[in-house]
Amino acid sequence: MSVESKNSMKNLRPEVIYRPSINWEEWREGVAEASGEVCLSSSSASPEAFGAGVRGSRYQSGFVATINATPHKFIRSSQRIARDGMDAVFVQFYDHTHNCVTHMGRHSVDIEPGHLIIQDMAEPFVVEHSSYKQMTLALPRATLAPFLHGDRTYPTLCIPAIGGSANAVISMMQLLRGQLGDLTDEDVAPIVECIAKLVANQMNNGPCVSFALDENSQNAARFLQAAEYISRTYSNPRLNSTEVAKHLNISRTTLYRLFEPMGGFVAFLRYIRMKHAMRKLLRTGSEVVKVQQIAESCGFSHASSFTRSFKEHYGVSPRDILMDVSAGKGQQLRTSSGIFANWLATLNGASLN
């Protein structure tokens, strides 16, 4: 066997985990270590009745896993996001579920079998799971960024897999999951890049909205237009409801009604600014960047008001985040979803480091 062949054999990626039976305590502690908090679906639910299973592998910059579990609730809060700095998108295909709902503030998305979910892990959300089986692929934001229009993202983007690129994403995820143990990093990279391009196309296109003439569809379309405009102009410190209403050619009263499900116009604008502020802080890599610079780039005239809003939203100050980045804390997580991947390995008694 040639030296080149031997090196290729060394780079083969064996399956990291196969755990068909995980109890509640293992699940609760493992998920808390990896990505968020979980609780049983009701106070009367028995921990002994809970069951979960995971089969997954890690590749160079992420992981792919099939996960199944009985009913429970998953919570990823703003405080958790600030603590672990995970800057990744989870692409999930639900093979089986029933009455599963994802909540983002006051907005909710019903998830059904066959749905492709693009879940931003840098956004707070809650999932109320019934029994489910799904496939998850982790894509670090750095992998997606070259293919996105601007910094476009959605907390939860739900796409029915009824054809086109959504089906292509699912097929390639299944290919990667099934063949990862026999592929080298060089083999995996173009597959992941292709998936990233297809996912970015879905994110660039945004949610599917019916443009029928009924009032609900019109309001949904107007909300998306308003949200898009705010996402492009959030850095303007003078951005207000009057300007957004004028851009949409609607009254401020109508605008306020559009944003009621999101907690109101001011709350949504603050959420957009905080989201971008966190990303900018995580990307700096150094304390050299001043908090004032970040504040101004996110629509705040003064660092003090920015710091106050940031701490109210995330539970930590912008300077705390900069210090962690400067110290190198969480760097592996931000670039490779490492904690989640290492949790998979821990469940199997293996080490990924």
HELIX and SHEET records of a PDB file:
HELIX    1   1 VAL A    3  ASN A   11  1                                   9    
HELIX    2   2 TRP A   24  ALA A   34  1                                  11    
HELIX    3   3 PRO A   47  ALA A   49  5                                   3    
HELIX    4   4 SER A   78  ASP A   84  1                                   7    
HELIX    5   5 ARG A  141  LEU A  144  1                                   4    
HELIX    6   6 ALA A  145  PHE A  147  5                                   3    
HELIX    7   7 GLY A  164  GLN A  179  1                                  16    
HELIX    8   8 LEU A  180  ASP A  182  5                                   3    
HELIX    9   9 ASP A  185  ASN A  205  1                                  21    
HELIX   10  10 GLU A  215  THR A  233  1                                  19    
HELIX   11  11 SER A  241  LEU A  248  1                                   8    
HELIX   12  12 ARG A  252  PHE A  259  1                                   8    
HELIX   13  13 GLU A  260  MET A  262  5                                   3    
HELIX   14  14 PHE A  265  THR A  284  1                                  20    
HELIX   15  15 VAL A  291  SER A  297  1                                   7    
HELIX   16  16 ALA A  303  TYR A  314  1                                  12    
HELIX   17  17 PRO A  318  ALA A  327  1                                  10    
HELIX   18  18 GLN A  331  SER A  336  1                                   6    
HELIX   19  19 GLY A  338  LEU A  347  1                                  10    
SHEET    1   A 7 ILE A  17  ILE A  22  0                                        
SHEET    2   A 7 ALA A  52  TYR A  59 -1                                        
SHEET    3   A 7 GLY A  62  ALA A  69 -1                                        
SHEET    4   A 7 TYR A 132  PRO A 140 -1                                        
SHEET    5   A 7 ALA A  88  HIS A  96 -1                                        
SHEET    6   A 7 HIS A 115  ASP A 120 -1                                        
SHEET    7   A 7 THR A 156  PRO A 160 -1                                        
SHEET    1   B 5 GLU A  37  LEU A  40  0                                        
SHEET    2   B 5 HIS A  72  ARG A  76 -1                                        
SHEET    3   B 5 PHE A 125  HIS A 129 -1                                        
SHEET    4   B 5 CYS A 100  MET A 104 -1                                        
SHEET    5   B 5 HIS A 107  ILE A 111 -1                                        
END                                                                             
